[in-house]
Amino acid sequence: MATLILTACGGGTGDSGNTSAAGSTNGSLPSSQLAASVSLGHQLPAIANKPTGNLFLAQIFTSDNGDPTDGPAGQDAGAYRLTFNESFDGPLDTATWNTERTGGGNATTNYSTSGGALNIWPERGSDGNFFDRTLDTEGRFAQKYGYFEIEAKLPKGKGAWPAFWLFNQLGERRPEIDIMEAYPGGESPWSAPGADGTTTATMYAPVVWNDSTSRAGYGKIATPDLAAGFHKYGVKWEPNRITFYFDGIEGYSIDAALSDPMYIILDLWFGSASGSPDASTPTGASNAFAINYVKAWQHR
């Protein structure tokens, strides 16, 4: 089991190395789709009894204090120090993850940890409606700068909207880094019919927000079928630059100066550019947003 050590949050130092892009496209999202795809990122429900006071940097070490060769995909492992390592090898650790931000008063259980992965799947609540599921580390882990990465397989179907992002709520400010937002039910080029005819994501969007009303930039990263296998989604966050990676290859980068610590969010919501779920949307654990791990590193 992992050990959680809380220390006062401090600044970080960045490196300037970048790799070249391959197999990716950077461009403009249709304004209507972009607005829809990010608007809900600033409307998280509040958590009851949320910890108050200063933010913390949580350092999670495995029992052997981590593998020194365990670095981000496509990066020099020696340039990083592992600070967060969640491999979902047992029951979900509620000392690390908040689960209270689940939409719908009639939500049913639609997540589990099994086989060394966290699985979140589309499901209807007892009222018959699809509902949003959100897991986050607010009050438990927040970090300024570094590299953040998950290895995941995405769900398919109309309406599904999986995401991996960093966020904070600081008074009226809402800094945000959307590492991966995908729209399996969206129009081309966001998705395409899979082998069974159900639409599946073939592109995702990284987005950076200085604040809820100030978008720093966004991109589009073309991919293979994201429901067909696991891929690594990462971001290198430096003091003046943010670079997004898909399977260790640079897909999009932007000059931006975000300097507030942010916490991690994993969610499966519905809507945005993915449309509305309906009877064709596969439900159940066989159509999960499956996450093998969540890791964070600081620059040495």
C-alpha positions as CSV (number, residue, x, y, z in Angstrom):
1,M,0.0,0.0,0.0
2,A,1.1,3.6,-0.6
3,T,2.0,5.9,2.2
4,L,0.6,9.5,2.0
5,I,2.9,12.2,3.3
6,L,1.7,15.8,3.4
7,T,4.1,18.6,3.2
8,A,3.7,22.4,2.8
9,C,3.3,23.2,-0.9
10,G,6.2,24.9,-2.5
11,G,7.3,26.1,-5.9
12,G,9.0,24.0,-8.6
13,T,11.7,24.5,-11.2
14,G,11.2,23.5,-14.8
15,D,13.4,22.2,-17.6
16,S,13.2,23.4,-21.1
17,G,13.5,20.2,-23.2
18,N,10.9,19.4,-25.8
19,T,10.5,16.6,-28.2
20,S,9.1,17.0,-31.8
21,A,5.5,16.3,-32.6
22,A,4.6,13.2,-34.6
23,G,1.2,11.9,-35.7
24,S,-0.7,14.9,-34.2
25,T,-2.6,17.9,-35.4
26,N,-2.9,21.3,-33.8
27,G,-5.7,23.5,-34.9
28,S,-8.9,25.3,-34.0
29,L,-11.9,23.6,-32.5
30,P,-15.2,24.8,-33.8
31,S,-16.1,27.6,-31.3
32,S,-19.4,26.1,-30.4
33,Q,-17.9,22.8,-29.6
34,L,-15.0,24.3,-27.7
35,A,-17.3,26.4,-25.6
36,A,-19.4,23.3,-24.8
37,S,-16.4,21.2,-24.1
38,V,-14.9,23.3,-21.4
39,S,-17.7,25.2,-19.8
40,L,-18.6,22.6,-17.2
41,G,-15.0,22.5,-16.1
42,H,-15.7,25.6,-14.0
43,Q,-18.9,24.3,-12.4
44,L,-17.7,21.5,-10.1
45,P,-20.2,20.9,-7.2
46,A,-18.8,21.7,-3.8
47,I,-17.6,19.0,-1.5
48,A,-19.1,18.9,2.0
49,N,-16.6,19.2,4.9
50,K,-13.8,20.0,2.4
51,P,-10.5,20.5,4.2
52,T,-9.7,24.2,4.7
53,G,-6.5,26.2,5.0
54,N,-3.5,26.1,2.8
55,L,-3.1,23.8,-0.1
56,F,-0.7,20.9,0.3
57,L,1.7,19.0,-1.8
58,A,1.1,15.4,-1.2
59,Q,4.0,13.0,-1.8
60,I,3.0,9.4,-2.2
61,F,5.8,6.9,-2.2
62,T,5.5,3.1,-2.7
63,S,7.0,0.8,-0.1
64,D,10.4,1.0,-1.7
65,N,10.2,4.8,-2.1
66,G,9.6,4.4,-5.9
67,D,11.6,3.2,-8.8
68,P,14.3,5.8,-9.8
69,T,13.9,4.6,-13.4
70,D,10.2,5.2,-13.4
71,G,9.9,8.4,-15.3
72,P,7.3,10.0,-17.6
73,A,6.8,8.4,-21.1
74,G,9.3,9.9,-23.6
75,Q,11.2,11.8,-20.9
76,D,14.6,11.5,-19.1
77,A,13.6,9.6,-15.9
78,G,16.7,11.2,-14.2
79,A,15.2,14.6,-14.6
80,Y,12.2,13.8,-12.5
81,R,11.3,12.9,-8.9
82,L,8.1,10.8,-8.4
83,T,5.7,12.6,-6.1
84,F,2.4,10.8,-6.7
85,N,1.8,7.1,-7.6
86,E,-1.6,5.6,-7.7
87,S,-1.8,2.2,-9.2
88,F,-5.2,1.1,-8.0
89,D,-4.0,-2.2,-6.7
90,G,-6.7,-2.4,-4.0
91,P,-9.9,-0.7,-3.0
92,L,-10.1,3.0,-3.9
93,D,-8.2,5.0,-1.3
94,T,-10.7,7.6,-0.1
95,A,-7.9,9.3,1.9
96,T,-6.6,10.3,-1.5
97,W,-9.7,10.6,-3.7
98,N,-12.8,12.6,-3.1
99,T,-15.9,10.9,-4.5
100,E,-18.6,13.3,-3.4
101,R,-18.9,15.3,-6.7
102,T,-21.1,12.8,-8.4
103,G,-24.0,14.2,-10.3
104,G,-27.6,13.2,-9.8
105,G,-29.3,12.5,-6.5
106,N,-30.1,9.0,-7.7
107,A,-26.7,7.9,-8.8
108,T,-25.7,4.3,-8.6
109,T,-22.3,2.8,-8.2
110,N,-20.5,3.0,-11.6
111,Y,-16.9,2.6,-10.6
112,S,-14.6,0.0,-9.1
113,T,-10.9,-1.0,-8.8
114,S,-10.1,-4.4,-10.2
115,G,-7.2,-6.0,-12.1
116,G,-4.9,-3.1,-11.1
117,A,-7.1,-0.5,-12.7
118,L,-9.8,2.1,-11.8
119,N,-12.9,1.6,-14.0
120,I,-15.6,4.2,-14.4
121,W,-18.4,3.3,-16.8
122,P,-21.6,4.8,-18.2
123,E,-24.6,3.9,-16.1
124,R,-28.1,5.1,-15.5
125,G,-29.2,6.1,-12.0
126,S,-32.3,4.9,-10.3
127,D,-34.2,7.7,-12.0
128,G,-33.3,6.3,-15.4
129,N,-30.9,9.1,-16.3
130,F,-27.1,9.0,-17.0
131,F,-25.1,10.8,-14.4
132,D,-21.6,12.3,-14.1
133,R,-18.9,10.6,-12.0
134,T,-16.0,12.7,-10.7
135,L,-13.0,11.6,-8.6
136,D,-10.5,14.3,-7.5
137,T,-7.7,15.0,-5.0
138,E,-8.8,18.4,-3.7
139,G,-7.4,18.9,-0.2
140,R,-5.4,15.7,-0.5
141,F,-2.9,16.3,-3.3
142,A,-2.0,19.5,-5.3
143,Q,1.2,20.3,-7.1
144,K,2.8,23.2,-8.9
145,Y,4.7,22.4,-12.0
146,G,6.1,19.0,-13.0
147,Y,4.8,16.1,-15.2
148,F,1.4,14.5,-14.8
149,E,0.4,11.2,-16.6
150,I,-2.2,8.5,-16.8
151,E,-2.4,5.3,-18.8
152,A,-6.0,4.7,-19.8
153,K,-8.4,3.2,-22.2
154,L,-11.5,5.3,-23.0
155,P,-15.2,4.3,-23.2
156,K,-17.2,4.6,-26.4
157,G,-20.7,5.7,-27.3
158,K,-22.8,8.7,-27.7
159,G,-22.6,11.3,-24.9
160,A,-19.6,9.8,-23.1
161,W,-17.1,12.6,-22.2
162,P,-14.0,11.2,-20.3
163,A,-11.4,13.6,-19.0
164,F,-8.1,14.0,-17.1
165,W,-7.3,17.5,-15.8
166,L,-5.7,19.8,-13.3
167,F,-7.7,22.5,-11.5
168,N,-8.0,24.7,-8.5
169,Q,-10.6,27.1,-7.0
170,L,-8.7,30.1,-5.5
171,G,-11.2,32.7,-4.5
172,E,-12.8,33.8,-7.8
173,R,-10.0,32.4,-9.9
174,R,-10.1,29.0,-11.7
175,P,-6.8,28.0,-13.2
176,E,-7.1,24.8,-15.3
177,I,-5.1,22.4,-17.5
178,D,-7.2,19.9,-19.4
179,I,-4.7,17.2,-20.2
180,M,-7.2,15.0,-22.1
181,E,-10.9,15.6,-23.0
182,A,-12.3,13.2,-25.5
183,Y,-15.7,13.0,-27.2
184,P,-16.5,9.4,-28.3
185,G,-20.0,10.5,-29.5
186,G,-18.8,13.6,-31.3
187,E,-18.9,14.5,-35.0
188,S,-15.9,13.8,-37.2
189,P,-13.0,14.2,-36.6
190,W,-13.7,13.7,-32.8
191,S,-14.9,10.1,-33.4
192,A,-15.6,7.4,-35.9
193,P,-17.7,4.2,-35.9
194,G,-15.8,1.3,-34.4
195,A,-15.9,-2.3,-35.5
196,D,-19.3,-2.8,-33.8
197,G,-20.7,0.4,-35.2
198,T,-20.6,2.3,-31.9
199,T,-18.7,5.6,-32.2
200,T,-15.3,5.8,-30.5
201,A,-12.9,8.7,-29.9
202,T,-10.2,9.3,-32.6
203,M,-9.0,12.7,-31.3
204,Y,-8.8,14.5,-28.0
205,A,-8.4,18.1,-26.9
206,P,-5.8,19.6,-24.5
207,V,-6.9,23.0,-23.2
208,V,-5.3,25.6,-20.9
209,W,-7.2,28.2,-18.9
210,N,-5.6,31.1,-17.1
211,D,-9.0,31.6,-15.5
212,S,-12.6,30.7,-16.1
213,T,-12.9,33.6,-18.6
214,S,-9.4,33.6,-20.0
215,R,-8.4,30.7,-22.2
216,A,-4.7,30.6,-22.9
217,G,-5.0,28.1,-25.8
218,Y,-6.1,24.7,-27.0
219,G,-5.2,22.0,-29.5
220,K,-6.4,18.8,-31.2
221,I,-4.4,15.6,-31.1
222,A,-5.4,12.9,-33.7
223,T,-5.2,9.4,-32.4
224,P,-6.1,5.8,-33.2
225,D,-9.2,4.3,-31.7
226,L,-8.9,5.3,-28.0
227,A,-11.3,2.5,-26.8
228,A,-9.3,-0.2,-28.5
229,G,-6.3,-0.1,-26.1
230,F,-4.4,1.7,-23.4
231,H,-2.5,4.9,-24.1
232,K,-0.5,7.4,-22.0
233,Y,-1.8,11.0,-21.7
234,G,0.7,13.4,-20.1
235,V,1.5,17.1,-19.6
236,K,4.8,18.8,-18.8
237,W,4.0,21.9,-16.8
238,E,6.9,24.4,-16.6
239,P,6.9,28.0,-15.3
240,N,6.3,29.5,-18.8
241,R,5.4,26.6,-21.0
242,I,2.9,23.7,-21.0
243,T,3.5,20.7,-23.3
244,F,1.1,17.9,-23.9
245,Y,2.1,14.3,-24.8
246,F,0.4,11.3,-26.3
247,D,2.3,8.0,-25.7
248,G,5.4,10.1,-25.0
249,I,5.2,12.1,-28.2
250,E,4.6,15.8,-28.1
251,G,1.2,16.7,-29.5
252,Y,0.7,20.3,-28.5
253,S,2.5,23.0,-26.6
254,I,1.8,26.6,-25.5
255,D,3.5,29.4,-23.8
256,A,1.6,30.0,-20.7
257,A,2.5,31.1,-17.1
258,L,0.2,29.3,-14.6
259,S,1.8,29.4,-11.1
260,D,-0.9,28.0,-8.7
261,P,-0.8,24.5,-7.4
262,M,-3.6,22.3,-8.9
263,Y,-5.2,19.1,-7.9
264,I,-6.0,16.1,-10.1
265,I,-9.4,15.2,-11.6
266,L,-10.6,12.0,-13.3
267,D,-14.1,12.1,-14.6
268,L,-16.7,10.5,-16.9
269,W,-19.3,13.1,-17.7
270,F,-21.9,13.3,-20.4
271,G,-22.6,15.9,-23.1
272,S,-20.4,18.7,-24.6
273,A,-19.2,17.9,-28.1
274,S,-20.0,14.2,-27.5
275,G,-23.8,14.8,-27.6
276,S,-26.4,13.3,-25.3
277,P,-26.3,9.7,-24.3
278,D,-29.2,7.5,-25.4
279,A,-30.3,3.9,-25.7
280,S,-27.3,3.2,-28.0
281,T,-24.7,4.2,-25.4
282,P,-23.1,1.0,-23.9
283,T,-23.5,0.8,-20.2
284,G,-21.7,-1.4,-17.6
285,A,-18.1,-2.2,-16.7
286,S,-17.3,-3.6,-20.2
287,N,-17.4,0.0,-21.5
288,A,-15.2,1.7,-18.8
289,F,-12.9,4.6,-18.7
290,A,-10.2,2.3,-17.5
291,I,-7.1,3.9,-15.8
292,N,-4.1,1.8,-15.0
293,Y,-2.3,4.5,-13.0
294,V,-2.1,8.1,-12.2
295,K,1.4,9.6,-11.6
296,A,3.0,12.9,-11.0
297,W,6.6,14.0,-10.9
298,Q,8.5,17.1,-10.0
299,H,11.4,18.4,-12.0
300,R,14.7,17.8,-10.2
